[in-house]
Amino acid sequence: MKIGVIDSGAGGVTILNAIHKKHPYLDLVYLADDAFAPYGSKSIAQLQDRLIKIGRFFENENVSAIVVACNTATVAAIDALRASTSLPIIGVEPAVKPAFRISKQRKVAVLGTPVTAQSPRLNQLIGLWKSDSQVSIMSSDTLAYDIDAWPETEDKIKQTIKHLSQDMLAHNIDTLVLACTHYPLVKHLFVQALGTDCEIIEPSEGVTAQLIRRLEASYPEAMHALYPVSSQPEGQIELCSSLGTKNMQRLASWIVASDAISDKRHVTI
């Protein structure tokens, strides 16, 4: 069974790694839409049109489901994608619910791209779950894009995280929600800047669990045939980029199961 995973760059690899670790029997097709990056600077209409085109690409790849492994694309355009295809679509939403549950000081920060930070959906989730917590919504218009250019941008990324973390520490934040799938790739830098007393939450396990629920609901017989998992061969990972192959080595460097990579190719969206 083949699953499509989409992000504007390398960020969705955090989701892909979690899926492969938990369910290594699945074949995965990862699309880094570098040619259209950064998503955080695009309009809602542009993102909706782009995701519809990406949906057609994945249909031609004969995937069984699409994981929109990007907070910005999820909040801005996932409804348009769902309306354009019959495939199961799994999105990524800021993990505010578990953050509010575990925060001891009731002081939570949510860090995303500008599109995510300003989205009605984020405010709905916060309003639904925050209870008596104080919430700081923060954004960076460069961090995700700079992470795609790692390691050349490492110093710039460290400075951005240092600046953001100083603001969080000044407000006594004890729980941080990484509301962009790029950010967990540099989680260790947030830990260095914030210290171990600040809990850092990211959504990869929750997205993985939701994917399996949707697959079991949509393809019960096929999923049943995959069990026991231990008897299944390891799935393959195909890496695709809309920009070309020049970023492939950098993209592949984020893949934990690098020996599972079977193909690297340029695609036109």
C-alpha positions as CSV (number, residue, x, y, z in Angstrom):
1,M,0.0,0.0,0.0
2,K,1.4,3.4,-1.1
3,I,0.9,6.7,0.8
4,G,1.6,10.2,-0.5
5,V,3.2,12.7,1.8
6,I,3.4,16.4,0.8
7,D,5.2,19.4,2.2
8,S,6.7,22.6,0.8
9,G,10.2,21.3,1.6
10,A,11.8,19.1,4.1
11,G,9.5,19.6,7.1
12,G,7.1,16.8,6.3
13,V,10.0,14.4,6.6
14,T,9.3,14.5,10.4
15,I,5.9,13.0,9.6
16,L,7.3,10.5,7.1
17,N,10.0,9.3,9.5
18,A,7.3,8.7,12.2
19,I,5.1,6.8,9.7
20,H,8.0,4.6,8.5
21,K,9.2,3.9,12.0
22,K,5.7,2.8,13.2
23,H,4.5,1.1,10.0
24,P,7.6,0.2,7.9
25,Y,5.6,-2.0,5.6
26,L,4.0,1.0,3.9
27,D,5.4,2.4,0.7
28,L,5.8,6.2,0.9
29,V,6.0,8.8,-1.9
30,Y,7.3,12.1,-0.5
31,L,6.8,15.3,-2.5
32,A,8.9,18.3,-1.5
33,D,7.2,21.2,-3.3
34,D,10.3,23.3,-3.3
35,A,9.4,25.2,-6.5
36,F,6.4,26.7,-4.7
37,A,8.1,27.3,-1.3
38,P,7.7,28.9,1.1
39,Y,4.0,28.1,1.6
40,G,3.9,30.6,4.5
41,S,4.1,33.5,2.1
42,K,1.4,32.4,-0.3
43,S,-2.2,33.4,-0.4
44,I,-5.1,31.1,0.6
45,A,-6.2,30.9,-3.1
46,Q,-2.7,30.1,-4.3
47,L,-2.3,27.3,-1.8
48,Q,-5.8,25.9,-2.6
49,D,-5.0,25.8,-6.3
50,R,-1.6,24.2,-5.6
51,L,-3.0,21.4,-3.4
52,I,-5.6,20.5,-5.9
53,K,-2.8,20.0,-8.5
54,I,-0.8,18.0,-6.0
55,G,-3.8,15.8,-5.4
56,R,-3.9,15.0,-9.1
57,F,-0.2,14.2,-9.0
58,F,-0.7,11.7,-6.2
59,E,-3.8,10.2,-7.9
60,N,-1.5,9.5,-10.9
61,E,1.0,7.9,-8.5
62,N,-1.8,5.5,-7.4
63,V,-1.5,6.3,-3.7
64,S,-4.1,5.1,-1.2
65,A,-4.1,8.2,0.9
66,I,-2.5,11.6,1.1
67,V,-0.9,13.1,4.2
68,V,-0.7,16.9,4.0
69,A,2.4,17.1,6.3
70,C,2.3,20.9,6.5
71,N,0.5,23.0,9.0
72,T,0.2,25.9,6.6
73,A,-1.3,23.9,3.8
74,T,-3.6,22.1,6.2
75,V,-5.2,25.2,7.7
76,A,-5.3,27.1,4.3
77,A,-6.2,24.5,1.7
78,I,-7.0,21.0,2.9
79,D,-10.8,21.5,2.4
80,A,-10.2,22.4,-1.3
81,L,-8.0,19.2,-1.7
82,R,-10.7,17.0,0.0
83,A,-13.3,18.4,-2.4
84,S,-11.2,17.5,-5.4
85,T,-10.4,13.9,-4.7
86,S,-12.0,10.8,-3.2
87,L,-8.7,9.7,-1.6
88,P,-8.5,9.8,2.2
89,I,-6.8,13.1,3.2
90,I,-4.9,13.4,6.6
91,G,-3.8,16.9,7.7
92,V,-1.6,18.3,10.4
93,E,-3.0,20.6,13.0
94,P,-1.1,22.4,15.8
95,A,-1.0,20.0,18.8
96,V,-2.5,22.5,21.2
97,K,-4.7,20.0,23.0
98,P,-1.9,17.9,24.5
99,A,0.1,21.1,25.2
100,F,-2.7,22.6,27.3
101,R,-3.1,19.2,29.1
102,I,0.6,18.9,30.2
103,S,1.4,22.6,30.8
104,K,2.1,23.0,34.6
105,Q,2.3,26.8,34.6
106,R,-0.5,27.2,32.2
107,K,1.7,29.2,29.9
108,V,1.8,27.9,26.3
109,A,3.4,29.2,23.1
110,V,2.4,28.2,19.6
111,L,5.0,28.8,17.0
112,G,4.1,28.6,13.3
113,T,4.4,30.3,9.9
114,P,2.4,33.6,9.5
115,V,-0.4,31.8,7.6
116,T,-0.8,29.3,10.5
117,A,-0.5,31.9,13.2
118,Q,-3.2,34.0,11.7
119,S,-5.5,31.2,10.7
120,P,-9.1,31.0,12.1
121,R,-8.6,27.2,12.7
122,L,-5.7,27.8,15.1
123,N,-7.8,30.3,17.1
124,Q,-10.7,27.8,17.1
125,L,-8.4,25.0,18.5
126,I,-7.0,27.4,21.1
127,G,-10.5,28.5,22.2
128,L,-11.6,24.9,22.4
129,W,-8.8,23.6,24.6
130,K,-7.0,26.4,26.4
131,S,-9.2,26.6,29.5
132,D,-7.4,28.9,31.9
133,S,-4.0,28.8,30.0
134,Q,-2.3,31.9,28.8
135,V,-1.3,31.5,25.1
136,S,1.3,33.3,23.1
137,I,0.9,32.9,19.3
138,M,4.3,33.4,17.6
139,S,5.4,33.2,14.0
140,S,8.5,33.4,11.8
141,D,8.4,34.1,8.1
142,T,11.9,32.8,7.5
143,L,12.6,29.8,9.8
144,A,10.9,27.0,7.7
145,Y,12.6,28.3,4.5
146,D,16.0,28.5,6.2
147,I,15.6,24.9,7.5
148,D,15.2,23.8,3.9
149,A,18.6,25.3,3.2
150,W,20.4,23.6,6.2
151,P,23.3,23.3,7.0
152,E,24.4,26.5,5.2
153,T,21.8,28.5,7.1
154,E,22.6,27.0,10.5
155,D,23.9,30.2,12.1
156,K,20.9,32.2,10.9
157,I,18.5,29.5,12.2
158,K,20.3,29.6,15.6
159,Q,19.9,33.3,15.8
160,T,16.2,33.1,14.9
161,I,15.6,30.5,17.5
162,K,17.6,32.4,20.1
163,H,15.4,35.5,19.5
164,L,12.2,33.6,19.6
165,S,13.3,31.7,22.8
166,Q,14.3,34.9,24.6
167,D,10.7,36.2,24.1
168,M,9.3,32.9,25.4
169,L,11.6,32.8,28.4
170,A,10.6,36.4,29.2
171,H,6.9,35.3,29.3
172,N,7.8,32.2,31.4
173,I,6.5,29.8,28.7
174,D,6.7,26.2,29.9
175,T,5.2,24.4,26.9
176,L,5.9,25.1,23.2
177,V,3.9,23.8,20.3
178,L,5.9,23.5,17.1
179,A,3.1,24.3,14.7
180,C,5.2,23.8,11.5
181,T,6.5,20.4,10.5
182,H,9.9,21.9,9.6
183,Y,10.6,23.0,13.2
184,P,11.0,19.5,14.8
185,L,14.0,19.0,12.5
186,V,15.8,21.5,14.6
187,K,14.1,20.6,17.9
188,H,17.5,20.2,19.5
189,L,18.2,23.9,19.0
190,F,15.0,24.8,20.7
191,V,16.0,22.6,23.6
192,Q,19.4,24.3,23.8
193,A,17.8,27.7,23.8
194,L,14.8,27.0,26.1
195,G,16.3,24.4,28.5
196,T,14.8,21.1,29.5
197,D,12.1,22.6,31.7
198,C,10.1,23.6,28.7
199,E,8.1,20.8,27.1
200,I,8.1,20.8,23.3
201,I,5.2,19.3,21.5
202,E,5.0,18.2,17.8
203,P,2.3,16.2,15.9
204,S,4.0,13.3,14.2
205,E,2.7,10.4,16.3
206,G,-0.8,11.8,16.2
207,V,-0.8,12.1,12.5
208,T,0.6,8.6,12.1
209,A,-2.2,7.2,14.2
210,Q,-4.9,9.1,12.3
211,L,-3.4,7.8,9.0
212,I,-3.8,4.2,10.1
213,R,-7.3,4.8,11.4
214,R,-8.3,6.2,8.0
215,L,-6.6,3.4,6.1
216,E,-8.4,0.8,8.2
217,A,-11.7,2.5,7.6
218,S,-11.2,3.0,3.9
219,Y,-9.4,-0.3,3.0
220,P,-10.3,-2.8,5.8
221,E,-9.5,-5.9,3.7
222,A,-6.2,-4.6,2.4
223,M,-5.1,-3.5,5.8
224,H,-6.2,-6.8,7.4
225,A,-4.0,-8.6,4.8
226,L,-1.0,-6.6,6.0
227,Y,-1.1,-8.1,9.5
228,P,0.9,-9.5,11.2
229,V,3.2,-6.5,10.4
230,S,6.3,-8.5,11.3
231,S,5.8,-10.7,8.3
232,Q,5.7,-7.8,5.8
233,P,8.7,-6.6,3.8
234,E,10.0,-3.1,4.4
235,G,8.3,-0.5,2.3
236,Q,10.2,1.8,-0.1
237,I,10.5,5.6,0.1
238,E,10.5,7.6,-3.1
239,L,11.6,11.2,-2.9
240,C,10.2,13.7,-5.4
241,S,10.9,17.4,-5.8
242,S,9.1,20.0,-7.9
243,L,12.3,22.1,-8.1
244,G,14.7,19.5,-9.5
245,T,17.3,17.2,-8.0
246,K,19.7,19.7,-6.6
247,N,18.1,19.6,-3.1
248,M,17.8,15.8,-3.1
249,Q,21.0,15.1,-1.1
250,R,19.9,17.6,1.6
251,L,16.4,16.2,1.6
252,A,17.6,12.6,1.9
253,S,19.9,13.6,4.8
254,W,16.8,14.1,7.0
255,I,15.4,10.6,6.2
256,V,16.2,8.3,9.2
257,A,15.7,5.0,7.2
258,S,18.0,6.1,4.4
259,D,18.5,2.5,3.2
260,A,14.7,2.4,2.3
261,I,15.1,5.2,-0.3
262,S,14.5,3.6,-3.7
263,D,14.2,6.6,-6.0
264,K,14.9,10.3,-6.3
265,R,13.2,12.3,-9.0
266,H,12.1,15.6,-10.3
267,V,8.3,16.0,-10.9
268,T,6.3,18.7,-12.6
269,I,3.2,19.9,-10.7
